[in-house]
Amino acid sequence: MTTPQEPTVKAERPKKAADKSGRTRAREFALQALYQHLVGKNEAADIDLFTRDLSGFHKADSAHYDALLHGSIAEAAELDAAISPMLDRPMVEVSPIEHAVLWIGTYELKHCLDVPLRVVINEGIELAKSFGGTDGHKYVNGVLHKLGRQLRPHEAGPA
């Protein structure tokens, strides 16, 4: 008697650094730069100079990085105002990594209309998984979904 064989499931391999797009890299460098701004209160120009010297920056989409870094800092109050109603706690209790990821996601939702809503959310989740706390990605996911419904209702579909 033969037993039925289980279908073979191809495991998804983790993304290697070489597989990352220029925009994904730009988000990673922007996250690190925004973290420096949030935690160290460093000026955008100083952070920018430091970040551009980091290993691998040449593979990032520098125009997207510029938009995310300088746009997020310039619009910090507006971004926080959009994010805060979606939170279950005061912004000061959100970790600086999650805060920076939410700035990036919100900035992209508002200004980078060529980036689909699903991509904004997925990239935010991946940033939070890579750089944030244990369950930070779940929090980022929930907040960006709510923001997506508000800022891009045509893409979000029915609630």
Helices and strands as residue ranges (DSSP letters): G 17-19, H 22-40, H 44-52, G 57-59, H 62-74, H 76-83, G 84-86, G 91-93, H 96-111, H 117-131, H 136-151, H 153-156
